[in-house]
Amino acid sequence: LSGGQRQRAAIGRAIVREPKAFLFDEPLSNLDAELRVVMRKELLALHENIGGTMVYVTHDQVEAMTLADQIVVLNNGYVAQTGSPLEIYNNPNNIFVAGFIGSPKMNFIEVKCSQQAKINTLLTAGLLNIEVINSQSDLKGDSFTLGIRPENILISDKETADITVKVELTEQLGSETYLYCKAEGIPMLIVHQSGQYAVSKGELIHLSFDRKFMHLFGLDGKVIPNKIKQ
């Protein structure tokens, strides 16, 4: 039997016993990509048909986001955060969860913070300068980690851009494009574009950060609430 057939047989043996709960320990990890997609759909249909509780352990981001009603993120044996997939994706409560959930993972930049006025804050790192208005609360200290997901970095005009970067690598996936970009003083940025985006290696592009979806983390790794989201 193939790996997928053995997985189906194992699930069938469990079903006939009519258990109240199922424990899946990375059941799709040894399957090829196409079969994993098929098995994910079968597990979703199975859960709808027979009900019951399914506890599913996985390191696969897609499996966690598509199969779960509730996700429990574990870090060194401790619960880092619990919630629905989109709650955890959109509102991670610490830097570990922010980096663990999402593929490609969230971009992180070490920034300096200076108060320009009572409601203005300037975040800087290398050539990056981001002015935010009434966006973060409880900014105590001058060093933070800025987090932003690839889909929330927008290609813009030079006049409205937060930074100009050089494209180091592109991944053209047909329905979407990932750009890997570099600029002085910041780590590699991953930028997501829907559809096919034509760009050459070494080309300069201008980027702006969507303020509503930025995350700031303190030195303790905990998120600082973003008032713009409210």
Secondary structure, 3 states (H helix, E strand, C coil): CCHHHHHHHHHHHHHCCCCCEEEEECCCCCCCHHHHHHHHHHHHHHHHHHCCEEEEECCCHHHHHHHCCCEEEEECCEEEEEECHHHHHHCCCEHHHHHHCCCCCCEEEEEEEEECCCCEEEEEECCEEEEEECCECCCCCCEEEEEECHHHEEECCHHHCCEEEEEEEEEECCCEEEEEEEECCEEEEEEEEECCCCCCCCCEEEEEECHHHCEEECCCCEEECEHHHC
